[in-house]
Amino acid sequence: MIQFDQVSLRRGGRVLFQKASMQLHPGWKIGLTGVNGAGKSTLFAALLGDLVADEGNLSRPAVWTVAHMAQEIKALEMPALDFVLSGDEEYWQIQEKLAHPEQLSNDDLAKLHGRFDEIHGYAAPAKAAQLMAGLGFLDHQIRLNVASFSGGWRMRLNLARTLMSRSDLLLLDEPTNHLDLDAILWLEDWLKAYEGTLVLISHDRDFLDAITDHILHIENQELMLYTGNYSTFETTRSERLAQQQQAFEKQQETRAHLQKFIDRFKAKATKARQAQSRIKQLERMQQLAPAHVDTPFTFSFREPSKMSSPLLSLDMATIGYGDKIIAEKIRLQITPSSRIGLLGMNGAGKSTLIKTLVGDLPLLAGERKASELLNIGYFAQHQMDALDANASPMLQLARIADKQISEASLRAFLGGFGFSGERMDTPCESFSGGERARLALALIVWQRPNVLILDEPTNHLDLDMRHALSMALQDFEGAVVLVSHERQLIASVCDDLLLVHAGKCTEFEGDLQDYAKWLREARQQQINAQNALQQQSSNAPTPSAKVDKEAQRKEAARRRELTRPIRKNIEKVEAQIDKVQPRLAEIEQALADSALYEANRKDDLIKLMNEQNDLKAKLEQFEEQLLELMMELEELESSFET
């Protein structure tokens, strides 16, 4: 286990936390949280062994293999598949030795081959290819050199290389920053099945909720361990904060804000299933909101100066690059009330559609109609990169503001985005990714757009700023088109979901849970299609081959007998899941009643929330058991074929 014994850490003379004592047990999946600058990265360095505690002792088993995802990767002239394979250090070392057999004795060769077999070295390339496929790489890309990929795709390679390690401790710092939603869902499944100890830094609440069973939080120079996922942590922490009167008043204010939106959404929704899903998401935000009472970010989008309807439309549009068609026959109309979330697998064409809407890409066919009053606020990675590195936030805002607006007003506006004191007058060249993202958002907000087109706006933003952005978008009076891997942001902001897939852009019937199911099924179909092609290319048995039916029957009976205990256990766990899910549904329906949030119902609300948290924890445990049993069954059945 990892042992903290009166551990204190400092950085630059500043105390991050002090006298922390706790144990992190093998197999735990831990979310490491805290505001920017709290000391998360410093604690990572201590866990890696790169940093010694200022006081006390931080220890972990010396025999553990530690895997850590680095934040940068050089432009290597090395095939991507080999780079990923090098993440398994022992495999890579054995391969390098076996490449020069003349330098080894027969005994050494035999030992190396034996160990290579023990670590399943012959299956390693297939495993690496599967990791890359899960993270969005196409078949032809695995042989390309690392240097041929962009920075974001190199980070995906870095992640695949880290996952390739047969580690006991896995340290991941913001692994979802350069992933889209389908890659994130795949990574969730992979990390759930990971058998080692995981310590994860992430600003994606849904990602943390799906994976973690403990939260390690740094706050007010304290390191505190909470049991449960991120939602449970926020509930526990908010209860503590709500004991202070000032925090309680802000909490009530936020709850009123959210309730207002829920009422508006109930009245507006036309699809019962989607409406219920969105309301559940918003009610979940209502429970979590008090944990943000101390957030430094409070901003709202300025009211658009002019409106018309429609603001922007595509008619029978074909989108793509040059002669390459990505999608065709697209009909899309954006009005002031449009709230659209774009979904689709990696490479399906979401970003192409975004660039077409903005006007950066011309149509290959069809028509794009833009209102004379159209004022687009476009947020994407290259907007951050286009900031003037030599100019301060104040100077860049002053350049686009009217001359008669006072400096005090500009400073007050920037303060809502977390800029204060000297940071307002500091050139951007020294800014972090989060600060750049906040400044880019601030400049967009100032210009009063009537259509917001946002391509992964939460990358680099911490949890507090993501919460502030979600709240501001809910109140925005213009249209929104959103691409995001942040499921809660999509659920709380978007009324309609569009799916870009197989050359089409169509309305997605269902909610984000349905989309997650659709993604898994689509990915499985791709795997089945690849397997079918491989099967066709292999030598099929001749029609004249005789089949011993009696032997087949006996073999089938033997296999059923061997797998029966596992199948029985699977049935038991499924029965337990079937008992928990109906009660969870009842609780969620009860929590949808706005009367429950009145002051005289506080005890009822707390009781239901506690029961909900307990049942969710049980359900997660049962689902993990089910996954392990199914993997065990799959492994046993695959052994029959060897």
N, C-alpha and C positions, 0 to 999 in steps of 0.2 A: 504494500500500500504506500501512498504518499503521505508523509508525516510532517505536519507543521508543529513545531515546538517553540512557542514564544517568539515567533518570527516577526521581525520588523524590516521594512524596506524603505529606502530613501532614494530620491533622485534629485541631483543638483542641490543637495542640502534640504530638500523639502520632504517631509514625512508622507509616504503614500498610505501605509497602514502599519500598525504596531501591535506587538504581543499577540499575534494570531496563533491559536492552538486548535488543531483539528486533524482528522484523518480522512483521506480520500481513498475509498476502497476499490480494488480491482473490478473492472466491468462497469463502473459508474460512468454515466454520460453527463458531463458537467458543463453548464453554460457560464462563462466568465463575463460579468457585466459591470458597468460603471460608466460614468460620464467620460468624455474624451479628456485625457490627461490624468485620469484617476490612478493609473498604474497597471493596466491590463497587460500591455506589452512588456513592462518590466517584470511582472510576475511570470510571464511566459519565458523570459530569459532565465529567470531563477529555476523554473521547472526543467529547462533544457540543460542546466548546469553551467550556463555561460556567465552567471552572476551569483555571487555569494551573498547571503542575507546579511544585513548590517548588524542584526542581533538575532539570537536564537539559532535554530537549526531546521533546515528544510531538506528532507531526505526522501529518496525513492530507491527501490531495489536496484542494485548495481547490474543485475543480469537483464534488466528490461531493455528492449530495443525501442528507441524513441524515434518517431517520425514527426517531422515539422515541416509545414508548408512555408517555404521562403516567399517573400513578396516580390522578388525580382528574378529574372532568368535571362541569361546572356543569349545573344543571337548565335547559337552553336551551329556549326556545319556537321550535324549529326541527325540521322533519321529520327523522326518523332517517336516511333515505336521503340527504338533502342534507348532513347532518353527516358521513356516511361519505365522500361525494363530495368534501367539502372537504379530505380528506386528500391529494388530488392537487392541489397548490397551483397549478400552472400551468393545469390544466383549470379550476379554480375562478376564477382571475383572468381567463381568457379569457371564461368565461361571464358574469362580472360586466360586462366591457366590452361584450360583444355585446348585453347587456340594454339598452344605451343607444346604439343605432346612430346616433342624431342627433348624438352628440358626436364621431363618427369620420368621417374622410375615406374616400372610396371605396378609396383605396390601402391605408389602415390596415385597413379591413374585409376586403379581399381577403387581406392578410397574416395577419390573425387567423384567418380561415376556413381558410387553407392550413395554418397551424400546428395548428389544432384537428383537422384531418384527419390530420396527421402523428402526433399523440399519441393517435390513435384515440378522440377525444373523444365521437364518436357512440355508441361501444360502452361508454363509462364507466358509465352508469346500470345497464346489465346486469351489468357486472363488480361494481359495488358491491352489487347485489342478490344475486349469487352468493356474495360474501363473507359477507353477512349470513345467508344461508340456511345456509352451512357452519357458522356459529357459533351456529345454533339459532333464528334469528328466523323467524317464520311470515310468509307473504305479506302478510297484512293489517297486520302490525306495522311494515313499512318506511315507511309514511306517517304513523305516529304521531309526536308530538313527543318529543324527547329527555326532556323533563321528566316524561313519563308513565311512564318506566321506573324500576325500582328501582336501587339502587346497583350491584348485581352485573351487571345487564343494561346499565347505562351503561358499565361497564368493558368489556363485550363490544363495545359500540359504539365505544369508544375503540380497541380492538384492531383492529376492522374498518377504522376510519379510518386507523390506522397502516399496515395492510397495503395500503391503497388507494394509498399514496404510491409513485411510480416511483423508489424509492430505490436508492442505491449502497451505503449502510451502514444496516443495520437494527438498532436497539438495543431489546431486549425484556426487561423486568424482571418476572419471575413472570407470564407471560401465561396460564398454566393455572389460576391461583388461583380464578377464577370460572367455569371451564368444567367440563362433565361429560365423560364418557369419549368419547362420539361426537364432540363438538366438538373434543376433543384429538386424536383420530385424524385428523379432517379437517385440523386445523392442522398436524399432522406432515407430511401429504402436501404441504400448501401450502409449508411451509418447506423441505422437501427439494427442491422445484422452484424455489425462490427463487434467482436468479442473482447477487445481490449478496453483500456480506460481512455476515454475521450475528454479533452478539455477544448471547448469551442468558444471563440469570440464571434459574435454575430449581432447585427442590428435588425435582423429579420425575425420578428416575434413568432410568426407561424412556423418558421424553420426551427427555432429554439423549442417551441411547444411540442413539435412532432418528435424531437430527438431526445431532449434532456430529461433527466430524472432528478437532477440537483442544480442549484444556481449558487455560484460563488460571486458575491457582490462586494465591490469596493466602494465605500461611501464614508465620508467624514472621518477619514484616517482609520477606518475599521474594515476588516475582511470578515464577512459573515457568510455562513453556509446555510442555505435554505433547502429543505426537502421538497421535491416536486418540480414541475416544469415552470416555464416562465410565467404563465398565467397565474399559477398558484403563488409564485413569488410576488408578483405584483399585488395580488389580493392581500397577502400577508403584510407586505410593506405598506400598502395604502392604509390598512387598518391601523398600523402604528402611527403613520403620519396624520391620520384623521383625528387623533387624540389632541392635536394642537389646534386651537381655535382658528388661527389664520389659514391653516391648511384645510380645515373642514369647510370654511367659507368658500375657498377657491374650488374645492371638490364639488360643492353644491352648485356652484356656477357652471362648472363643466358638465355636470349631469343634466342641468336644465338645457344647456346648449344641445346636447346629444338627444334629449327627449324631443326637443323641437324638430330636429331632423327626422327622427323616427316617425313622428306624427305626419310630417310632410311626405315621407316616403310611403307610408301605409296608404295615404290617400291617393298617391300618384301611381302606384304599381298596378300593372294590368295583368301580370302573370303571377298567380298565387305562389307557385313553387319558388320562383326567383325572389319574390317579395319576402317570403318567409326566410329564405337563406340570408338575404341582406339584413333583415331585421335581427336575426340571430347574431350576425357579425357585429352590428351596431350595439346590441345589448352587451355583447362581450366587451366592446370598447368601454361601455358605461361602467362595467365592473373595474376595468383597469385604469380608467382615467385618473382617479385620485393619486396614483403613483407618479403622475406628472405634475403635481401641484408646484413642484420646485423647478419646473423647466424654465430656462432663460428665453425660450422662443415663444413669442405670441405675435402673429401677424395675420392679416387678411388681405384678400385680393381686392384691389380698388374697383369700384363699379365701372364697367365698360362705358366709354363716353357715347358710343353710337352703336345701334343694333339694326339688323334687318333679318329677314327670314325668306329663304335659306341663306346662310352665310357662305357655304361652300358645298359643292356637289360634284360627284363623278357619275357619268352616264355611259354605260357599256364600255368602261375603261379597260384597256390592256396595259399592264405595268410590267417593267423589266429594265434591262440594261442592253443597249445596242440591239442585237438580234435575238437576245435571250428573253423569252417570255416567262415571267414569274407567275402571274395570275391574269385572268381575263374576264370580260363580261361583268365587271364590278359596277354595281349601282349603290351609291351611298350619298345620303343627304345629311348635312350638318346644319341644324337649327340652333337658336340660342339655348334651347332646353336639352340638347343632345348630351348624353353622358355615356360614352362608348369605351369599352375595354376591348383591346385587340388581343386575341389568343392565337396560338399556332406553334407548331414544332420549330425547332431551330432550322433556319434556312428556308422556311415556308414562304416568307415574303412580308413579314410585319414591318420591318424597317424600310423595305422598298415602298410599301404603301404609305408609310409616314412621310418619306421624302417626296413622294408624289403629291400628297396632300399639301405639304409645305410649299411645293413648287420647285424644289431642288432637282427633281427628275422630271423630264417631259414624258407625256403619255406616248405609248407606242401606237395606240388607237383609242377611239372614243373621245369624250369631251370632259374637260374640267372647267366648271363655272365658278367664279369667285365674285362675291358681292363687292361693290365699290366701297362698302364700309368695312370690309374684312380687315381685321387687325389680329394677326396670329402671334401668340406667344409660344415660341418653340424652344423646348429644353431638350438637349441631347449632349452627349459627351463632348462633341466638338465645340459646343457653345462655351463649355468650361475652358477648353484649350484656347479659345479665341479671346479670353480676357487679356487686358493689357497688363503684362507682368510688371511693368515699371510704374503703374498707377495704383493709387490706394483706392479702397472702396468709396471713400468720400469723393475723390476726383472723378471716378467713373460714373457715379450717380449724378454728380453735378453736370457732367457733359450732356446728359439726356434730360435733365430737369429744366423747367422754366426758370429764367433768371430771377424772377420776383420771389421764388420760394426761398425761405430763410434757411440758413445753415442749420439752425436748431431743428427745423422740421426734417431736414435730410438726416441729421444724426439720430433723431428719434425714430425715423423709419428704419434705418440700418440697425438700430438697437433691437428691433423685433426679430432680426435674423441672427442675433448673437454677437454682433460687432459692438464693441464698447471700448472706451479709452483709446489707447494708442493703436489698437488694431484697425480702427477706422482710417487712420492716416498712415498705415504701413503698406508699402508696395506689395502687390500680390505674389511676387516671385517667391516669397518665403512662406506662402500659405499652404496648408494641408489640403488634401482632396476634399475634405468636408467643408472647409472654409470657402474654397473655390465654388463648390456646388451651391452653398448658401448665397454667395454673392451673385452668381448667375441667376438664381431664382429671384433674388431681390430686384435685379435689373429688369427681369421680365415682368414682375408684379407692378413695378412702378409705371410701366408703359400702358397699363390699362387695356390689355388685349380682350377681345370678345370671343376668341377661340384659343384654348390652351391645347397644344399638342406636345405631349410629354413622353419621351422615350427613356425609360428607366430613370426616372427622376430621383429615386431614393439611393442610388449608388453613392457611397461615401457619406451619407447622412446618418447620424446616430439616431437612437430610438426617440429621443425627445423631439428632434427636428422632424422626424417622420410623422410623429403624432401631430405636431403643429401643422405640417403640410396637409395631412388628412383632414383636420378640422377646417383649414382655410378652403380647401377644395369643395367641401360640403356646402359652404356658404357662397361659393363663387357663382355669379349670376350669368356667366356666359357658358359656352359649350366646352366640353372636355373630350379629348381623344387620348387614351392612355395605353401605353405598353409598359408593363411592370412585372417583375417577379415577386413583388410584394402582394400576396393574396389579400391581406386585410385592406390594403389601399384600394385594390380593384373592387372588393366587396362593398366598401363603405362609400365609394365615389360613383361607381358606374351603374347605370340602369340597364344597359344593353351590352351584350357580349357578341362580338363578331369573330368568327373562326376563319383564319387564312390557312387553307390546306388544299393540297392536290390541285393547285392552279385556280382555286375559287376563293371567294370571300363571301361567306354566308352567315346568317344569324345562328348563334349557338343556342340551342334549346336546352336549358339546364343551368345549374349553378357551377361554382368552382370545384365542388366535390365531384360533380358529374364530369367536369373537364379532366380532373385528375384520373378518374376511371377511364375516360376516353383515351387519354395519353398512354396509359399502361397497355390498353388493348391495342392501340395503334403500334406501339413499340413491339409488342409481342407478334403482331402480324408481320412486321418487318423481319423479325428474327425467324419466324416460320417460313417466310418467303426465301430468305437466304439459305436456310437449312434444306428447303426443297430443291433449290438450285444445286447445292452441294451433293444432295442425294442423287440427283439426275446425272451429275457428272461422274459419280462413282460407278464401279462395275456392278451391275445388277445381276442377281443369280439367274441362271439359265432356266427356262420354263420346264425343262425335262428333269430338273432336280427332284428327287423323291423326298417326301416329307413324312416323317414318322409321327403320325397324329397322336398315338398313345404316349410317346415320349414328350410331345408338346403339352398334353393334358397334365401329365405328372409334374412337368416343370412349372406349369402355371399354378398348380395346387401348392407346390413347394414355395413359390414366391408369395402366394397369398398368406400362407402360414407364417412366413418370416416377417411380413409387413403388418400382420393383424394387430400386434400390440400397439404399434405406432398409430394405426388407423383408429383404434379404439380411443386412444388418448386424444387424437384430433377431434373425434366426435364429442368427447367430454368437454374439451375447451370450447368448441363451437356452441355447445348447449349453455355453457356459462355466459358466453357473449350474448346469446339470444335472451338471457334473463336480464342482463344489465341494460341493453340498448332500449327496450321499451320504457323503463323507468327514466333513463336519461332524456328520452323524447318528451315524457310527461313533465319533467322539470323544466326543460327548455320552453315548453308551451306555457307553463306557469310563469316563467320569467319574462315572457312576452307581454304580460298584463301590466300596464303602466301603473295601476293602482297599488301594485306590490311595492313600489318605490316611495310611497308616501311615508311620512315620519312614523305614524303609528303601526306600520307594518315592518319596521326595521328588523325585529326578531325573526319574523317569518322569512324575510329576504336572506338574512345571514344563515339561517338553518338550511334553506334550499341551496344556497351557494356552497355551503360546506358539504352537503350531500352530493352536489354535482361534482365537486372536486374529488371526493372520495371515489365516486363511481367512474370518473374519467381515469383516475389512477388505476383502478381495477381493470377497466377496459383495456388500457394500454398494456398492462401486465399480461392479460389474457391474449391480446393480439401478438405480443412478442413471443409468448409460449407457442401460439399457433404457427407463427413464422418459423420458429426453430424446429418444430415437429415436421412441418412440411418440407423444410430443407433436409432434415434427417431422412424423411421418406424418399425424397428425390435422390439423395446420395445413395441410399440403399438400392433403389430401383435401377439407378445408373450402373451400380456395381454388377448387376445381373448381366449387363451387356458386354462386360469386359472379360 
